């Protein structure tokens, strides 16, 4: 019997119980749509965490002193880089580098009349393109000038917590290279909001010369941060800049914790994907099996008239394939539309929840990301596993004995 005729019979069988067919089709559509939405949000979350970490702190490549440890920042002269002008010039002239930024990191406290709040103090070159996210994230006041000697930028979240605004005076205590602290009065030039609560609530920026002066670091810096044209260029750029007395690390080294968490998380998410797909597959197999039981006599008649077992099996698989294919198409359309919408509007989780996550650049609003390869893989997995699950009712129907089937009620 021609495949076309088998498909016509399968199509008519699906139309017999339209409510059951519709509900099964809806289950496949919603199941795949949920998976696509999950995949889009997971891709968006991981992409945001990596992107924010690179653009706000690590860069693609960092040059540091060999003895400098990121997990335990130091202002000791032997742990800082000297001859920074030479390093900056060499880094800027390296192929693939798009931005170079000298930074000096120190710990400090903002002292108000009501409380003492610990912050990370960062001395920067305000003109560097690396700090564009801060410049573009200004929500009040003005950005820093290179020659500003008493101005700082603070996060909007920190300003709200302290009850201050642009133009306010703050007392800032900063650790120094000799292990002591120095205190000075600064004017809040402006407020920034990056969307990452840990930065907006705990970072103070000031011009590099002032940071060097207040920390007694001389002309030294903590690191040179580089951005490259593409993330894949980090390794060759790092190799070109390595030299005696300095350590050159890439964004993969500096974000190993995030990358490890992503790798572990993906195993968990794949398990969830598999469970959802298996539930949908079992639902379709159950639907087909019920359909076979209801049509036992008809299948017996078809068999008695000469339809072979493999043809009956093919007919049942065509029913399953039709349900799966239509459901997959609907799921891809519905899931992709939701992901597309959330890629612009995002999901706000709140500053309080975002602030609970320490050690990661965790934004308060997550945006979904359209990941065509992931969506295609989920669609093919759904289609394939549903067809595999349909083999049981198809084989059951193919093995029915004509005489026994004709006597079925």
C-alpha positions, 0 to 999 in steps of 0.5 A: 500500500502506498505511503500516501494512502497510509497517511490518509488513513492515519490522518482520518484516524486522528480526526475521529477523536478531535478533543483527544487529538487536540489535547495531545497536540496542545501538550506537545506544543506547550511542552516544547514551548516551555523548553524553548523558553527555559533554554532562552532564559538560561542562555540569557542568564549565562550570557549576561553574567559573563558579559557583565563580568567582562565589561565591568571588571575582568575585561578579556585580558588582564596584566598584573604583577606575578605576586598579585592575587585577585582573591586577596587584593594587595596595595603593597608595592611589590604586588603592583605594576610599575612602568605602567605607561610602557605597559599601556603603550605595548598593550594598545599596540597589540593586534585585536585590542580595542580598549586599554584601562589602567586600574588601581583597586583598594578597599575602603569605607564610606563614613556617614553620620549614620553608618559605615559601609564597606566599598570597593574603591577603583581608580580609573582612567575616565577616558578609557573605553573600557569604562563606557558601561559606567559612562552610559549608565549615568543616571544623575550628575556628571561623569568624572574628569581625569583631573578631578581631585575630589570627585567620585562616582557611586552606584545609585543603589549605594546612594539610595542606601546611604540617603545621599545624592549627586553633589553630596559630600562623603567621607571615604576611608581607604586602605593604603600601601603601608597597611594603614588607612587614609580618610578624605572628603569627596564630592559625589559627582554622579550616580551610575546604574549598571543593573548589577546590584553588587556593583551598584551597591558597593563600588566607588570610582575615582580618577587614577591619580587621586587613587594613587595619591590617597593609597600611597601607591606612587605611580603603580597600578593594580592591573591593565585591563584589555578588551579585544575585538572578540572573546576568542582573541583573548588567548593570542593577545595574552600570549603576545603580552606575557613577559618576565615579572608579570602575569597575563590572564584571560577572561576564562581564567578570571571567570572560572567560577562562573564557567564552572557553575554554568557547566554544572548547571547545564547538566541539571537543565538537560535532565529537566529537558529530558524529563519534560520530553519523556512526559510528552512522549509517554502522553502521545504513546498513551494516546496512540495505545488507546486509539489502537484499543478502540480500533482493534476490530478495524485493525483486524479487518485491515489485516484480514484484507491483506494489510501487512504488519509493517504497514499497520506499524507505519500507519501508527507511526505516521499518526505519531509523527503528524502529532509530533511534527505539528506540536513541534512547529507550534511549540517553536513558534510559541516559545520563540515568540515569548523568548523574542518578547522577553529579550526586549522586556526582560524579567525583573527579579528585584534588587534584594534577590540579586544582592543575595548572590555573591561572587557573580555579576548577577543583574536584577533584570534578566533578558532571554536570548534567542539561541537557534541551535539550542531551539533546533536541538530541543525540537529534534529531541522532542520529535525523535523521542516521541517517535521512539515512544510511539514504537510500542503502540505501533508494534502492538498494533502490528502484532494483532492476530486477525482472528483475535482482533475480529472477536474484540468488543 
